[in-house]
């Protein structure tokens, strides 16, 4: 059956809702998972759901078995970054074919962890040029592209899976 996973915050705590379509195509809550902290982002593949938090530098991995969240296998983790600055709070997460992507908001970089959650690569630095970031708050992967939203630059930089620039999508919040 069709599944949806939705994250929400209530009273500064995160809640994950797993919804499953019934025979009429309407979604019903199958499972609710409560978290200790306010969640920032969700990312998943067919094996795991990853959760980041607004004020925490740790993450949660929840296994997905036969398309169902397996809460008892849930574990909190800190990414292992040898000889590198730790990942800060308010990070975005997503999963691509090469590992777990993390937009490191306060350290102006994108970190890719291997499937074993060890550092694979880091990309980016402080700046306004191509491949640089001010506040990369969201990272999303779709097919062979990475989309990195920078809330201070007002743009979305698009890269291939090896962080080669493809294009930049700029926008303005000015109504004129």
C-alpha positions as CSV (number, residue, x, y, z in Angstrom):
1,X,0.0,0.0,0.0
2,X,1.0,3.6,-0.5
3,X,2.8,5.2,2.5
4,X,3.4,8.8,3.6
5,X,5.8,9.9,6.3
6,X,5.2,13.4,7.7
7,X,7.1,15.3,10.3
8,X,5.7,17.9,12.6
9,X,6.5,19.8,15.8
10,X,4.4,20.3,18.8
11,X,5.4,21.9,22.1
12,X,9.1,21.9,20.9
13,X,9.1,18.2,20.3
14,X,9.2,16.4,17.0
15,X,6.5,13.9,15.9
16,X,6.7,11.6,12.9
17,X,3.5,10.3,11.5
18,X,3.4,7.2,9.2
19,X,0.3,7.2,7.1
20,X,-1.0,4.3,4.9
21,X,-3.6,4.6,2.2
22,X,-6.8,2.6,2.9
23,X,-8.9,0.9,0.3
24,X,-10.6,4.2,-0.6
25,X,-7.3,6.1,-1.2
26,X,-7.6,8.0,2.0
27,X,-4.6,8.1,4.4
28,X,-4.9,6.9,7.9
29,X,-2.3,7.3,10.7
30,X,-0.6,3.9,11.1
31,X,2.1,4.9,13.6
32,X,3.2,7.9,15.6
33,X,6.8,8.3,16.8
34,X,7.6,11.0,19.4
35,X,11.0,12.6,19.5
36,X,12.7,14.6,22.3
37,X,13.6,17.6,20.2
38,X,12.0,19.8,17.5
39,X,12.7,18.4,14.1
40,X,14.2,20.3,11.2
41,X,14.2,17.9,8.3
42,X,13.5,14.4,7.1
43,X,15.3,12.3,4.4
44,X,15.0,8.7,3.5
45,X,15.7,5.8,1.2
46,X,13.9,2.5,1.2
47,X,15.9,1.2,4.2
48,X,16.0,4.1,6.6
49,X,14.4,7.4,7.7
50,X,16.9,10.1,8.8
51,X,15.8,13.1,11.0
52,X,17.7,16.3,11.8
53,X,16.8,18.8,14.6
54,X,16.6,22.5,14.8
55,X,18.7,23.0,18.0
56,X,20.7,19.7,18.2
57,X,23.8,18.5,16.4
58,X,22.7,14.8,16.5
59,X,20.5,12.9,14.1
60,X,18.1,9.9,14.3
61,X,18.1,6.9,12.0
62,X,14.9,4.9,12.0
63,X,15.0,1.6,10.0
64,X,12.3,0.9,7.4
65,X,11.5,-2.8,7.1
66,X,9.0,-4.0,4.5
67,X,7.9,-0.3,4.0
68,X,7.1,0.2,7.7
69,X,9.0,2.3,10.2
70,X,10.7,0.1,12.8
71,X,10.7,2.3,15.9
72,X,12.5,-0.2,18.2
73,X,15.5,0.0,15.9
74,X,15.7,3.8,16.1
75,X,19.0,5.2,17.2
76,X,20.5,8.7,17.7
77,X,23.9,9.3,16.3
78,X,26.6,12.0,15.8
79,X,28.3,11.8,12.4
80,X,32.0,10.8,12.7
81,X,34.1,13.5,11.1
82,X,37.8,12.8,11.4
83,X,39.9,16.0,11.8
84,X,37.0,18.2,10.9
85,X,34.6,20.6,12.5
86,X,31.6,18.9,14.0
87,X,28.3,19.3,12.2
88,X,26.2,22.1,13.7
89,X,22.5,22.2,14.7
90,X,19.8,23.2,12.2
91,X,21.1,20.9,9.5
92,X,19.1,19.6,6.6
93,X,19.3,15.9,5.5
94,X,18.5,13.8,2.5
95,X,19.7,10.5,1.1
96,X,21.1,9.9,-2.4
97,X,22.6,6.9,-4.1
98,X,26.1,7.7,-2.6
99,X,25.1,8.2,1.1
100,X,23.5,10.6,3.6
101,X,23.7,14.3,2.6
102,X,23.8,16.9,5.4
103,X,23.6,20.7,4.8
104,X,25.7,22.1,7.6
105,X,24.0,25.4,8.2
106,X,26.5,27.1,10.5
107,X,29.7,25.7,8.8
108,X,28.7,26.6,5.2
109,X,29.2,23.1,3.7
110,X,27.6,20.0,2.5
111,X,28.7,16.7,4.1
112,X,28.1,13.3,2.6
113,X,28.3,10.3,4.9
114,X,28.7,6.8,3.6
115,X,26.0,4.3,4.2
116,X,27.9,3.2,7.3
117,X,27.5,6.9,8.5
118,X,31.3,7.7,8.2
119,X,32.5,10.8,6.4
120,X,32.7,10.3,2.7
121,X,33.3,13.9,1.5
122,X,32.7,17.6,2.3
123,X,32.0,20.3,-0.1
124,X,31.7,24.1,0.1
125,X,32.9,27.0,2.1
126,X,31.8,30.5,3.1
127,X,31.1,32.8,0.2
128,X,28.7,34.0,-2.5
129,X,30.4,32.4,-5.5
130,X,29.4,29.1,-7.2
131,X,29.9,26.2,-4.7
132,X,30.0,28.5,-1.7
133,X,27.4,29.0,0.9
134,X,26.2,31.5,3.6
135,X,23.4,29.4,5.3
136,X,22.7,26.2,3.4
137,X,19.5,25.1,5.1
138,X,18.1,22.5,2.8
139,X,19.7,19.8,0.7
140,X,17.6,17.5,-1.5
141,X,18.5,14.9,-4.0
142,X,16.4,14.0,-7.1
143,X,17.7,11.5,-9.6
144,X,21.2,12.7,-10.6
145,X,20.9,16.2,-9.1
146,X,21.5,17.8,-5.7
147,X,19.5,20.9,-4.8
148,X,21.0,23.1,-2.1
149,X,18.8,26.0,-0.8
150,X,20.7,28.8,0.9
151,X,18.4,31.0,2.9
152,X,20.9,33.9,3.2
153,X,21.8,34.0,-0.5
154,X,18.2,33.6,-1.7
155,X,19.1,30.9,-4.2
156,X,19.2,27.2,-4.9
157,X,22.4,25.8,-6.3
158,X,22.1,22.7,-8.4
159,X,24.9,20.2,-8.6
160,X,25.5,16.8,-10.1
161,X,26.2,13.9,-7.6
162,X,29.9,14.8,-7.5
163,X,29.2,18.4,-6.6
164,X,29.9,19.7,-10.1
165,X,27.8,22.9,-10.6
166,X,24.9,22.6,-13.0
167,X,23.1,26.0,-12.5
168,X,21.9,28.4,-9.8
169,X,18.2,29.3,-9.4
170,X,17.9,32.8,-7.8
171,X,14.8,34.3,-6.3
172,X,13.7,37.5,-4.5
173,X,11.4,38.1,-1.6
174,X,10.8,41.6,-2.8
175,X,7.1,41.8,-4.0
176,X,8.0,44.3,-6.8
